[in-house]
Amino acid sequence: MKVRIELIDETREEEVVIRVHEKNEAVVAMTRRIESVSDELSVQKGNTFCKIKMDDIFYFEIVDRKAFIYVQDEVYETKLKLYEFEEKTRGNGFFRASKSMILNADKIDYVKPSLSGRFEVRLLNGETVLVSRQYAKLLRRMMEM
């Protein structure tokens, strides 16, 4: 597959064109990943509201009925529900890691087995999270890609 990047001036709109012989699962996944780079979410930290890029997110977690988004070294609160975040990130490298967490596979440094069939995941920011046994098979599939 040939990849070509063309620099344009700021007055023109950026676009990505994908020319393929057939639209298959890999092409759809690639398209979703490209779209997610420019996607942004509204988040809150204290009384401050801001937008963060989906690509910067390490994981999304529900704690005490509140939703949090974790990036490199910050934690933000969001109004999104777990199922809404899961829907927004479907096919973009995110996967369900437990009943209350969705993890970005692109932010994984390494994975090692833990007790009871779970996996211990070390993220690129040095944080360690656990993937429950129920979602371990999905993690294995994501790591093979």
C-alpha positions in Angstrom: 0.0 0.0 0.0 1.3 3.4 -1.0 1.1 6.3 1.6 1.4 9.9 0.4 1.4 13.0 2.5 0.7 16.4 0.9 1.3 19.6 2.8 -1.3 22.3 2.2 -1.8 25.9 3.4 -4.0 26.6 6.3 -6.8 28.1 4.1 -7.6 24.6 2.8 -9.5 22.0 4.8 -7.5 18.9 5.8 -8.7 15.6 4.5 -7.7 11.9 4.2 -8.6 9.9 1.1 -8.4 6.2 1.3 -8.6 4.3 -2.0 -9.1 0.6 -1.7 -10.2 -2.3 -3.8 -12.7 -3.5 -1.2 -14.0 -2.0 2.1 -13.2 -4.6 4.7 -12.9 -4.7 8.5 -9.3 -3.5 8.5 -10.2 -0.5 6.3 -13.1 0.5 8.6 -10.9 0.2 11.7 -8.2 2.3 10.0 -10.8 4.9 9.1 -12.1 5.1 12.7 -8.6 5.5 14.1 -7.9 8.4 11.7 -11.2 10.0 12.7 -10.4 9.6 16.4 -7.2 11.6 16.2 -9.1 14.7 15.5 -12.1 13.9 17.8 -12.2 15.8 21.0 -14.1 15.4 24.3 -15.3 18.1 26.6 -14.0 17.5 30.1 -13.9 19.2 33.5 -11.2 19.7 36.1 -12.5 21.6 39.1 -14.4 24.5 37.7 -12.5 24.6 34.5 -13.9 23.1 31.2 -11.6 22.2 28.3 -11.3 19.8 25.4 -8.9 16.9 25.1 -8.1 14.8 22.1 -9.3 11.1 22.1 -5.8 10.1 21.1 -4.4 11.5 24.4 -6.7 9.4 26.6 -5.1 6.5 28.5 -8.3 5.2 30.0 -11.9 6.0 31.0 -13.1 4.8 34.4 -16.2 5.0 36.6 -15.6 5.5 40.3 -18.4 6.0 42.8 -20.8 6.8 40.0 -18.6 9.5 38.5 -16.8 9.2 35.2 -13.1 10.1 34.9 -10.7 10.3 31.9 -7.1 9.7 32.5 -4.4 11.3 30.3 -0.6 11.4 30.6 -0.5 13.1 34.0 -4.0 14.6 34.5 -7.4 13.3 35.5 -10.6 14.9 34.2 -14.2 14.4 35.0 -16.8 13.9 32.3 -20.5 13.6 32.0 -20.3 10.7 29.6 -21.6 7.3 30.7 -19.5 4.2 30.2 -21.6 2.9 27.3 -21.5 6.3 25.6 -17.7 6.4 25.8 -17.5 2.8 24.6 -19.7 3.7 21.6 -17.5 6.8 20.7 -14.3 4.7 20.8 -15.4 1.5 19.2 -12.8 0.4 16.7 -10.3 3.0 17.7 -7.9 0.9 19.8 -10.0 1.2 23.0 -11.4 -1.9 24.7 -13.3 -2.8 27.8 -10.8 -3.8 30.6 -13.3 -4.3 33.4 -17.0 -3.6 34.2 -16.0 0.0 35.0 -13.0 0.7 32.8 -12.2 1.2 29.1 -8.5 1.2 28.2 -6.6 2.6 25.2 -4.4 -0.3 23.8 -2.1 2.2 22.1 -1.0 3.4 25.6 0.1 0.0 26.8 3.8 -0.4 27.6 3.6 -4.1 28.6 1.3 -6.8 29.9 2.0 -9.6 32.4 -0.3 -12.2 33.9 -1.6 -11.7 37.4 -3.5 -13.8 39.9 -6.9 -15.4 39.0 -6.5 -15.1 35.3 -6.3 -11.3 35.3 -3.6 -9.3 33.5 -1.5 -6.5 34.9 -1.1 -3.8 32.3 1.7 -1.2 32.6 0.8 2.0 30.7 3.3 4.4 29.0 2.8 6.9 31.8 4.0 4.3 34.4 0.6 3.6 35.8 -0.5 0.0 36.4 -4.1 -1.2 35.9 -5.7 -4.6 36.0 -7.7 -6.2 33.2 -10.3 -8.6 34.5 -10.4 -12.2 33.6 -13.6 -11.7 31.6 -11.9 -9.2 29.2 -8.5 -10.9 29.1 -9.3 -12.7 25.8 -10.1 -9.3 24.2 -6.8 -7.9 25.4 -4.9 -10.8 23.9 -6.6 -10.2 20.5 -5.8 -6.5 20.7 -2.2 -7.1 21.4 -1.9 -9.5 18.4 -2.9 -6.7 16.0 
